[in-house]
Amino acid sequence: MTRICLKRTGALGDVLMTTPVVRAIGQAQGAEAQIFVATRFPEVFERSPWVTACLSPAKLDVTYFDKLYDLDDVYECSPREHVIDAYAKSVFGQPLADRRMELFAGADCDEQVRYLLRMSGDCPYVVIHIKRHPWPSRNFPQNFWLSVISRLLSAYDGFIVQIGDAGDGFLEGHPRLISLLDQAGLHAVTRVIGGAECFIGVDTATLHMAACTEVPIVCAFTCVRHEYRQPLRGDGALFVPVFPAISCYGCHADYPPPVREYSCMRGDAACVREVSADQIVAEALDIVRLRRSPQPS
């Protein structure tokens, strides 16, 4: 039996975007191969029908495998194409026909979600991620998110569920605000996102978690163009990118590869200031109205 290893030691979002490639390897090889993934985020591949086991990248013995696909630095060397396409070209020499990301939740996931959302009852909700990002050009200030949530609370009749890690931002002080920060794992949070009327976020891992569902997405982009990170889910799932009308939008791709670090070429992270909170709210409310309107039979 052929032993295949795919290695990606990047951040959670980087690893989530390997799932279409892992699936394609599994479909191509069938039962004749064992697929191992070397990653710091083994939870991405829990219950995956394609993966035999996950391994620690730090303890990887490459001599054990018949084939090693090392995806570290692959998209960093191809900043002007979608991450999933860069991965696929490294493995197959061409993009995949099916570029959907996937996760496989456990049987207890629905019960976890009901507990997490117990305050909302059966009321509709949107999910929002107030990310505290180490890159200034991806770190929107607190007053930006205060504006988004205040407008949503005024115009939207459902709950606002805030997700993220312990270090991320959240707002409180209103009965329709729910904070799930650092309260659940990858699969439960993804299921929460998937049950929302809309997901609102930025270019970070939760965007790619949302992309594993059919939830409509409104996402703000700044230093990386949306074409290189957007969900590739097919025709039915709504995705609205919100980005600044500024000439240097997406300047991340202008750095010589491999692009592992980033700093604003202008030095002022103007792209963050040019993203409109009003537009984000308007797009989200349009999606809610569309979802609630009667559909033609």
C-alpha positions as YAML, in Angstrom:
chain: A
units: angstrom
residues:
- id: 1
  name: MET
  ca: [0.00, 0.00, 0.00]
- id: 2
  name: THR
  ca: [1.30, 3.45, -0.95]
- id: 3
  name: ARG
  ca: [1.96, 5.80, 1.96]
- id: 4
  name: ILE
  ca: [1.40, 9.47, 1.10]
- id: 5
  name: CYS
  ca: [2.07, 12.45, 3.36]
- id: 6
  name: LEU
  ca: [0.85, 16.00, 2.84]
- id: 7
  name: LYS
  ca: [2.61, 18.58, 5.00]
- id: 8
  name: ARG
  ca: [1.33, 22.04, 5.86]
- id: 9
  name: THR
  ca: [2.55, 23.71, 9.05]
- id: 10
  name: GLY
  ca: [0.87, 27.09, 8.59]
- id: 11
  name: ALA
  ca: [-2.03, 28.73, 10.38]
- id: 12
  name: LEU
  ca: [-5.50, 27.20, 10.72]
- id: 13
  name: GLY
  ca: [-6.86, 28.86, 7.59]
- id: 14
  name: ASP
  ca: [-3.86, 27.67, 5.58]
- id: 15
  name: VAL
  ca: [-4.57, 24.10, 6.70]
- id: 16
  name: LEU
  ca: [-8.32, 24.31, 6.04]
- id: 17
  name: MET
  ca: [-7.54, 25.26, 2.44]
- id: 18
  name: THR
  ca: [-5.65, 21.98, 1.97]
- id: 19
  name: THR
  ca: [-8.84, 19.93, 2.41]
- id: 20
  name: PRO
  ca: [-9.85, 20.00, -1.28]
- id: 21
  name: VAL
  ca: [-6.39, 18.72, -2.21]
- id: 22
  name: VAL
  ca: [-6.50, 15.96, 0.42]
- id: 23
  name: ARG
  ca: [-9.90, 14.89, -0.91]
- id: 24
  name: ALA
  ca: [-8.62, 14.86, -4.49]
- id: 25
  name: ILE
  ca: [-5.62, 12.72, -3.50]
- id: 26
  name: GLY
  ca: [-7.93, 10.30, -1.71]
- id: 27
  name: GLN
  ca: [-10.30, 10.08, -4.67]
- id: 28
  name: ALA
  ca: [-7.42, 9.53, -7.09]
- id: 29
  name: GLN
  ca: [-5.69, 6.89, -4.97]
- id: 30
  name: GLY
  ca: [-8.70, 5.06, -3.54]
- id: 31
  name: ALA
  ca: [-8.11, 2.19, -1.15]
- id: 32
  name: GLU
  ca: [-4.61, 1.63, -2.52]
- id: 33
  name: ALA
  ca: [-3.09, 4.40, -0.41]
- id: 34
  name: GLN
  ca: [-2.82, 5.63, 3.13]
- id: 35
  name: ILE
  ca: [-2.86, 9.41, 3.46]
- id: 36
  name: PHE
  ca: [-1.16, 11.14, 6.37]
- id: 37
  name: VAL
  ca: [-1.23, 14.87, 7.09]
- id: 38
  name: ALA
  ca: [1.53, 16.64, 8.99]
- id: 39
  name: THR
  ca: [-0.09, 19.68, 10.62]
- id: 40
  name: ARG
  ca: [-0.40, 21.64, 13.83]
- id: 41
  name: PHE
  ca: [-4.20, 21.46, 13.46]
- id: 42
  name: PRO
  ca: [-5.19, 17.79, 13.40]
- id: 43
  name: GLU
  ca: [-8.78, 18.69, 14.31]
- id: 44
  name: VAL
  ca: [-9.26, 19.80, 10.69]
- id: 45
  name: PHE
  ca: [-9.03, 16.16, 9.62]
- id: 46
  name: GLU
  ca: [-11.03, 14.53, 12.43]
- id: 47
  name: ARG
  ca: [-13.39, 11.93, 10.90]
- id: 48
  name: SER
  ca: [-12.10, 12.67, 7.40]
- id: 49
  name: PRO
  ca: [-12.70, 9.61, 5.20]
- id: 50
  name: TRP
  ca: [-9.52, 10.42, 3.30]
- id: 51
  name: VAL
  ca: [-6.97, 10.67, 6.13]
- id: 52
  name: THR
  ca: [-5.37, 7.73, 7.91]
- id: 53
  name: ALA
  ca: [-3.73, 9.83, 10.62]
- id: 54
  name: CYS
  ca: [-2.31, 13.25, 11.41]
- id: 55
  name: LEU
  ca: [1.31, 13.67, 12.43]
- id: 56
  name: SER
  ca: [3.39, 16.29, 14.18]
- id: 57
  name: PRO
  ca: [5.46, 18.24, 11.62]
- id: 58
  name: ALA
  ca: [8.25, 18.53, 14.17]
- id: 59
  name: LYS
  ca: [8.58, 14.74, 14.44]
- id: 60
  name: LEU
  ca: [8.02, 13.85, 10.80]
- id: 61
  name: ASP
  ca: [10.10, 10.96, 9.43]
- id: 62
  name: VAL
  ca: [9.98, 11.57, 5.68]
- id: 63
  name: THR
  ca: [11.68, 8.25, 4.92]
- id: 64
  name: TYR
  ca: [8.52, 6.39, 5.98]
- id: 65
  name: PHE
  ca: [6.51, 7.68, 3.00]
- id: 66
  name: ASP
  ca: [6.46, 6.76, -0.65]
- id: 67
  name: LYS
  ca: [5.40, 10.31, -1.56]
- id: 68
  name: LEU
  ca: [5.65, 13.59, 0.32]
- id: 69
  name: TYR
  ca: [3.74, 16.70, -0.76]
- id: 70
  name: ASP
  ca: [5.26, 19.62, 1.12]
- id: 71
  name: LEU
  ca: [2.86, 22.58, 0.85]
- id: 72
  name: ASP
  ca: [4.85, 24.89, 3.10]
- id: 73
  name: ASP
  ca: [5.72, 28.08, 1.21]
- id: 74
  name: VAL
  ca: [3.64, 27.01, -1.81]
- id: 75
  name: TYR
  ca: [1.15, 29.86, -1.77]
- id: 76
  name: GLU
  ca: [3.73, 32.16, -0.22]
- id: 77
  name: CYS
  ca: [5.62, 31.70, -3.50]
- id: 78
  name: SER
  ca: [2.45, 32.29, -5.56]
- id: 79
  name: PRO
  ca: [0.84, 35.41, -4.04]
- id: 80
  name: ARG
  ca: [-1.10, 36.20, -7.21]
- id: 81
  name: GLU
  ca: [-3.31, 33.14, -7.27]
- id: 82
  name: HIS
  ca: [-5.84, 31.55, -4.99]
- id: 83
  name: VAL
  ca: [-4.30, 29.50, -2.19]
- id: 84
  name: ILE
  ca: [-6.25, 26.36, -3.14]
- id: 85
  name: ASP
  ca: [-5.11, 26.65, -6.75]
- id: 86
  name: ALA
  ca: [-1.50, 27.06, -5.66]
- id: 87
  name: TYR
  ca: [-1.76, 23.94, -3.51]
- id: 88
  name: ALA
  ca: [-3.42, 21.95, -6.30]
- id: 89
  name: LYS
  ca: [-0.83, 22.95, -8.87]
- id: 90
  name: SER
  ca: [1.93, 21.84, -6.53]
- id: 91
  name: VAL
  ca: [0.34, 18.38, -6.19]
- id: 92
  name: PHE
  ca: [-1.45, 17.80, -9.52]
- id: 93
  name: GLY
  ca: [0.08, 20.40, -11.84]
- id: 94
  name: GLN
  ca: [-3.29, 22.09, -12.40]
- id: 95
  name: PRO
  ca: [-6.28, 23.50, -10.45]
- id: 96
  name: LEU
  ca: [-8.96, 21.17, -9.15]
- id: 97
  name: ALA
  ca: [-12.43, 20.90, -10.62]
- id: 98
  name: ASP
  ca: [-13.88, 20.65, -7.09]
- id: 99
  name: ARG
  ca: [-12.35, 23.29, -4.84]
- id: 100
  name: ARG
  ca: [-14.83, 23.14, -1.95]
- id: 101
  name: MET
  ca: [-13.38, 22.94, 1.55]
- id: 102
  name: GLU
  ca: [-14.81, 20.43, 4.00]
- id: 103
  name: LEU
  ca: [-15.00, 19.46, 7.65]
- id: 104
  name: PHE
  ca: [-16.58, 16.38, 9.23]
- id: 105
  name: ALA
  ca: [-18.41, 17.11, 12.47]
- id: 106
  name: GLY
  ca: [-19.04, 14.47, 15.11]
- id: 107
  name: ALA
  ca: [-22.38, 13.05, 16.22]
- id: 108
  name: ASP
  ca: [-22.42, 15.24, 19.34]
- id: 109
  name: CYS
  ca: [-21.95, 18.49, 17.45]
- id: 110
  name: ASP
  ca: [-25.66, 19.39, 17.20]
- id: 111
  name: GLU
  ca: [-26.08, 19.01, 20.95]
- id: 112
  name: GLN
  ca: [-23.09, 21.28, 21.57]
- id: 113
  name: VAL
  ca: [-24.53, 23.89, 19.24]
- id: 114
  name: ARG
  ca: [-27.92, 23.82, 20.95]
- id: 115
  name: TYR
  ca: [-26.18, 24.43, 24.26]
- id: 116
  name: LEU
  ca: [-24.05, 27.25, 22.89]
- id: 117
  name: LEU
  ca: [-27.09, 29.00, 21.37]
- id: 118
  name: ARG
  ca: [-29.46, 28.32, 24.28]
- id: 119
  name: MET
  ca: [-29.89, 32.06, 24.94]
- id: 120
  name: SER
  ca: [-31.26, 32.65, 21.46]
- id: 121
  name: GLY
  ca: [-33.87, 29.91, 21.51]
- id: 122
  name: ASP
  ca: [-35.03, 29.32, 17.95]
- id: 123
  name: CYS
  ca: [-34.55, 32.93, 16.91]
- id: 124
  name: PRO
  ca: [-32.46, 33.76, 13.82]
- id: 125
  name: TYR
  ca: [-28.96, 35.07, 14.23]
- id: 126
  name: VAL
  ca: [-25.93, 36.38, 12.40]
- id: 127
  name: VAL
  ca: [-22.36, 35.49, 13.33]
- id: 128
  name: ILE
  ca: [-19.59, 38.06, 13.54]
- id: 129
  name: HIS
  ca: [-15.88, 37.71, 14.23]
- id: 130
  name: ILE
  ca: [-14.09, 40.74, 15.67]
- id: 131
  name: LYS
  ca: [-10.56, 39.58, 14.90]
- id: 132
  name: ARG
  ca: [-7.56, 41.06, 16.68]
- id: 133
  name: HIS
  ca: [-4.96, 40.52, 13.99]
- id: 134
  name: PRO
  ca: [-1.21, 41.08, 14.48]
- id: 135
  name: TRP
  ca: [-0.99, 42.75, 11.06]
- id: 136
  name: PRO
  ca: [-2.14, 46.40, 11.36]
- id: 137
  name: SER
  ca: [-3.56, 46.21, 7.83]
- id: 138
  name: ARG
  ca: [-5.96, 43.46, 8.94]
- id: 139
  name: ASN
  ca: [-6.76, 44.82, 12.38]
- id: 140
  name: PHE
  ca: [-9.94, 46.91, 12.33]
- id: 141
  name: PRO
  ca: [-10.32, 49.24, 15.33]
- id: 142
  name: GLN
  ca: [-12.90, 48.72, 18.06]
- id: 143
  name: ASN
  ca: [-14.97, 51.72, 16.94]
- id: 144
  name: PHE
  ca: [-15.34, 50.13, 13.50]
- id: 145
  name: TRP
  ca: [-16.89, 47.01, 15.03]
- id: 146
  name: LEU
  ca: [-18.95, 49.10, 17.45]
- id: 147
  name: SER
  ca: [-20.41, 50.87, 14.42]
- id: 148
  name: VAL
  ca: [-21.17, 47.57, 12.67]
- id: 149
  name: ILE
  ca: [-22.86, 45.99, 15.68]
- id: 150
  name: SER
  ca: [-24.77, 49.14, 16.67]
- id: 151
  name: ARG
  ca: [-26.24, 49.40, 13.19]
- id: 152
  name: LEU
  ca: [-27.10, 45.71, 13.16]
- id: 153
  name: LEU
  ca: [-28.84, 45.94, 16.53]
- id: 154
  name: SER
  ca: [-30.93, 48.83, 15.20]
- id: 155
  name: ALA
  ca: [-31.91, 47.23, 11.89]
- id: 156
  name: TYR
  ca: [-31.78, 43.48, 12.49]
- id: 157
  name: ASP
  ca: [-34.30, 41.65, 14.67]
- id: 158
  name: GLY
  ca: [-32.24, 38.55, 15.45]
- id: 159
  name: PHE
  ca: [-29.31, 37.78, 17.72]
- id: 160
  name: ILE
  ca: [-25.68, 38.65, 17.04]
- id: 161
  name: VAL
  ca: [-23.36, 35.78, 17.93]
- id: 162
  name: GLN
  ca: [-19.72, 36.78, 18.41]
- id: 163
  name: ILE
  ca: [-17.04, 34.12, 17.89]
- id: 164
  name: GLY
  ca: [-13.27, 34.05, 18.17]
- id: 165
  name: ASP
  ca: [-10.39, 33.29, 20.48]
- id: 166
  name: ALA
  ca: [-9.84, 34.67, 23.96]
- id: 167
  name: GLY
  ca: [-7.71, 37.50, 22.56]
- id: 168
  name: ASP
  ca: [-10.30, 38.69, 20.05]
- id: 169
  name: GLY
  ca: [-12.73, 41.53, 20.58]
- id: 170
  name: PHE
  ca: [-16.36, 41.37, 21.63]
- id: 171
  name: LEU
  ca: [-19.08, 43.74, 22.69]
- id: 172
  name: GLU
  ca: [-21.62, 43.30, 25.46]
- id: 173
  name: GLY
  ca: [-24.42, 45.19, 27.15]
- id: 174
  name: HIS
  ca: [-27.36, 44.19, 24.95]
- id: 175
  name: PRO
  ca: [-29.70, 41.19, 25.40]
- id: 176
  name: ARG
  ca: [-29.32, 40.18, 21.73]
- id: 177
  name: LEU
  ca: [-25.53, 39.97, 21.91]
- id: 178
  name: ILE
  ca: [-24.08, 36.50, 22.54]
- id: 179
  name: SER
  ca: [-20.37, 35.89, 23.05]
- id: 180
  name: LEU
  ca: [-18.96, 32.43, 22.27]
- id: 181
  name: LEU
  ca: [-15.34, 33.53, 22.48]
- id: 182
  name: ASP
  ca: [-13.11, 30.59, 23.33]
- id: 183
  name: GLN
  ca: [-16.11, 28.44, 24.30]
- id: 184
  name: ALA
  ca: [-16.09, 25.72, 21.64]
- id: 185
  name: GLY
  ca: [-13.88, 23.86, 19.22]
- id: 186
  name: LEU
  ca: [-13.50, 24.05, 15.47]
- id: 187
  name: HIS
  ca: [-16.41, 21.80, 14.50]
- id: 188
  name: ALA
  ca: [-19.00, 23.25, 16.89]
- id: 189
  name: VAL
  ca: [-18.15, 26.83, 15.93]
- id: 190
  name: THR
  ca: [-18.31, 25.94, 12.25]
- id: 191
  name: ARG
  ca: [-21.76, 24.42, 12.81]
- id: 192
  name: VAL
  ca: [-22.84, 27.62, 14.59]
- id: 193
  name: ILE
  ca: [-21.63, 29.64, 11.61]
- id: 194
  name: GLY
  ca: [-23.45, 27.33, 9.21]
- id: 195
  name: GLY
  ca: [-26.78, 27.91, 10.97]
- id: 196
  name: ALA
  ca: [-26.59, 31.70, 10.73]
- id: 197
  name: GLU
  ca: [-28.46, 33.96, 8.35]
- id: 198
  name: CYS
  ca: [-25.12, 35.59, 7.52]
- id: 199
  name: PHE
  ca: [-21.47, 35.47, 8.56]
- id: 200
  name: ILE
  ca: [-19.57, 38.75, 8.88]
- id: 201
  name: GLY
  ca: [-15.81, 38.65, 9.21]
- id: 202
  name: VAL
  ca: [-12.38, 39.45, 7.87]
- id: 203
  name: ASP
  ca: [-9.68, 37.55, 6.02]
- id: 204
  name: THR
  ca: [-8.78, 35.00, 8.69]
- id: 205
  name: ALA
  ca: [-9.46, 31.37, 9.63]
- id: 206
  name: THR
  ca: [-13.15, 31.87, 10.40]
- id: 207
  name: LEU
  ca: [-13.72, 32.93, 6.79]
- id: 208
  name: HIS
  ca: [-12.52, 29.50, 5.72]
- id: 209
  name: MET
  ca: [-14.58, 27.80, 8.43]
- id: 210
  name: ALA
  ca: [-17.62, 29.60, 7.01]
- id: 211
  name: ALA
  ca: [-16.57, 28.45, 3.55]
- id: 212
  name: CYS
  ca: [-17.01, 24.84, 4.73]
- id: 213
  name: THR
  ca: [-20.75, 25.62, 5.03]
- id: 214
  name: GLU
  ca: [-23.38, 27.20, 2.80]
- id: 215
  name: VAL
  ca: [-23.83, 30.31, 4.96]
- id: 216
  name: PRO
  ca: [-23.86, 33.64, 3.09]
- id: 217
  name: ILE
  ca: [-20.62, 35.51, 3.77]
- id: 218
  name: VAL
  ca: [-19.80, 39.22, 3.98]
- id: 219
  name: CYS
  ca: [-16.06, 39.62, 4.41]
- id: 220
  name: ALA
  ca: [-13.72, 42.62, 4.57]
- id: 221
  name: PHE
  ca: [-10.42, 42.43, 2.67]
- id: 222
  name: THR
  ca: [-7.49, 44.83, 2.78]
- id: 223
  name: CYS
  ca: [-3.87, 43.91, 2.04]
- id: 224
  name: VAL
  ca: [-4.77, 40.60, 0.33]
- id: 225
  name: ARG
  ca: [-7.18, 40.71, -2.59]
- id: 226
  name: HIS
  ca: [-10.39, 38.76, -2.21]
- id: 227
  name: GLU
  ca: [-9.76, 36.83, -5.43]
- id: 228
  name: TYR
  ca: [-6.93, 34.97, -3.69]
- id: 229
  name: ARG
  ca: [-8.84, 33.97, -0.53]
- id: 230
  name: GLN
  ca: [-12.54, 33.87, -1.38]
- id: 231
  name: PRO
  ca: [-14.67, 30.75, -0.82]
- id: 232
  name: LEU
  ca: [-14.90, 28.48, -3.86]
- id: 233
  name: ARG
  ca: [-18.22, 26.80, -3.11]
- id: 234
  name: GLY
  ca: [-19.99, 26.73, -6.46]
- id: 235
  name: ASP
  ca: [-22.85, 28.83, -7.76]
- id: 236
  name: GLY
  ca: [-25.40, 28.62, -4.94]
- id: 237
  name: ALA
  ca: [-23.60, 30.10, -1.93]
- id: 238
  name: LEU
  ca: [-23.56, 33.88, -1.48]
- id: 239
  name: PHE
  ca: [-20.26, 35.68, -0.96]
- id: 240
  name: VAL
  ca: [-19.87, 39.47, -0.83]
- id: 241
  name: PRO
  ca: [-16.37, 40.92, -0.52]
- id: 242
  name: VAL
  ca: [-16.04, 44.42, 0.92]
- id: 243
  name: PHE
  ca: [-12.76, 46.11, 0.10]
- id: 244
  name: PRO
  ca: [-11.27, 49.61, -0.03]
- id: 245
  name: ALA
  ca: [-11.40, 51.82, -3.12]
- id: 246
  name: ILE
  ca: [-7.69, 52.50, -2.91]
- id: 247
  name: SER
  ca: [-4.99, 52.00, -5.53]
- id: 248
  name: CYS
  ca: [-2.79, 49.84, -3.31]
- id: 249
  name: TYR
  ca: [-5.56, 47.38, -2.41]
- id: 250
  name: GLY
  ca: [-4.05, 43.89, -2.25]
- id: 251
  name: CYS
  ca: [-0.44, 45.10, -2.02]
- id: 252
  name: HIS
  ca: [0.53, 41.83, -0.33]
- id: 253
  name: ALA
  ca: [0.92, 40.39, -3.85]
- id: 254
  name: ASP
  ca: [3.40, 43.12, -4.80]
- id: 255
  name: TYR
  ca: [6.09, 41.85, -2.44]
- id: 256
  name: PRO
  ca: [8.71, 39.53, -3.93]
- id: 257
  name: PRO
  ca: [7.92, 35.90, -3.12]
- id: 258
  name: PRO
  ca: [8.02, 34.03, -0.90]
- id: 259
  name: VAL
  ca: [5.78, 36.40, 1.07]
- id: 260
  name: ARG
  ca: [5.95, 35.23, 4.67]
- id: 261
  name: GLU
  ca: [5.85, 38.58, 6.44]
- id: 262
  name: TYR
  ca: [4.06, 41.78, 5.57]
- id: 263
  name: SER
  ca: [4.16, 45.47, 6.35]
- id: 264
  name: CYS
  ca: [2.18, 48.25, 4.70]
- id: 265
  name: MET
  ca: [4.12, 49.82, 1.85]
- id: 266
  name: ARG
  ca: [2.58, 53.22, 2.61]
- id: 267
  name: GLY
  ca: [3.21, 52.83, 6.32]
- id: 268
  name: ASP
  ca: [-0.26, 53.94, 7.42]
- id: 269
  name: ALA
  ca: [-2.56, 50.91, 6.81]
- id: 270
  name: ALA
  ca: [-4.96, 53.22, 4.98]
- id: 271
  name: CYS
  ca: [-6.87, 50.26, 3.55]
- id: 272
  name: VAL
  ca: [-8.35, 49.53, 7.00]
- id: 273
  name: ARG
  ca: [-9.75, 53.06, 7.30]
- id: 274
  name: GLU
  ca: [-11.21, 52.89, 3.79]
- id: 275
  name: VAL
  ca: [-13.42, 49.84, 4.44]
- id: 276
  name: SER
  ca: [-16.98, 50.98, 5.12]
- id: 277
  name: ALA
  ca: [-18.86, 49.69, 8.17]
- id: 278
  name: ASP
  ca: [-22.06, 50.97, 6.55]
- id: 279
  name: GLN
  ca: [-21.44, 48.84, 3.47]
- id: 280
  name: ILE
  ca: [-20.82, 45.72, 5.54]
- id: 281
  name: VAL
  ca: [-24.11, 46.22, 7.41]
- id: 282
  name: ALA
  ca: [-26.03, 47.03, 4.23]
- id: 283
  name: GLU
  ca: [-24.75, 43.91, 2.48]
- id: 284
  name: ALA
  ca: [-25.60, 41.72, 5.46]
- id: 285
  name: LEU
  ca: [-29.12, 43.15, 5.74]
- id: 286
  name: ASP
  ca: [-29.68, 42.66, 2.01]
- id: 287
  name: ILE
  ca: [-28.72, 39.01, 2.41]
- id: 288
  name: VAL
  ca: [-31.13, 38.57, 5.34]
- id: 289
  name: ARG
  ca: [-33.98, 40.14, 3.36]
- id: 290
  name: LEU
  ca: [-33.21, 37.92, 0.39]
- id: 291
  name: ARG
  ca: [-33.17, 34.78, 2.52]
- id: 292
  name: ARG
  ca: [-36.46, 35.68, 4.20]
- id: 293
  name: SER
  ca: [-38.30, 36.67, 1.02]
- id: 294
  name: PRO
  ca: [-40.61, 34.07, -0.56]
- id: 295
  name: GLN
  ca: [-38.80, 32.07, -3.22]
- id: 296
  name: PRO
  ca: [-40.50, 31.32, -6.54]
- id: 297
  name: SER
  ca: [-41.72, 27.74, -6.78]
...
